Amino acid sequence: MPQFAKAMDIYQGYNFKKDKQTPVGFITKLTLGDVELTADQTSVKDPEQPGQDLSGVVGVLSHYLWETGTTDAMYMSMQISVKNKTDLAAKLLTDWTNMEVVFSYVIYEYDPVEKKYFKSNWSEPELKGILEKSGDDLNLSVADDASVEVQSPKNFTLQVGIKPQTEEQTVNMATGVNKNVSKIWGITAAA
């Protein structure tokens, strides 16, 4: 089965330049258990309309992987703000009982034929998942040290694995401008 794996340019995500054509991605909503991360990265540019800011960015993606199977986990690595890092790090030091995740994201790539950026993978509406576990440990970590790729604003790496909730949800994908495909994530459980 094909996978959707993408390494994204963090520098381009924070400092968008029209003449650079590397993939970029953003988390626009992220609630991990009882912790709702703040959409506090306000000066991130919209690759489809570079003169405008994207509203509500929680994190700038560096890596994304989904094997595209209905029950496969999604793995994401992103850069988050100091406030979101400290809120999440504090929660990680306590008991984690609420495993639910609500998130939205968008990944952009450049179409060399159409000569413009397009959404290559995105969630609309938000997706509902549960934190993946590896043994007894959550597949969730946040770096103690700030990233060096982009030094201002100060940012920290967050990595997470998310399995789908027991309901069918739609993930949108595209291979170029107007070359869209929808895939199902999650299986609805019988009552």
Secondary structure, 3 states (H helix, E strand, C coil): CCCEEEECCHHHHHCCCCCCCCCEEEEEEEEECCEECCCCCCCCEECCEEEEECCCCCEEEEEEEECCCCCCCEEEEEEEEHHHHHHHHHHHCCCCCCCEEEEEEEEEEEECCCCEEEEEEEECCCEEEEECEECCEECEEECCCCCCCCCCCCEEEEEEEEEECCCCEEEEEECCCCCEEEEEECCCCCC
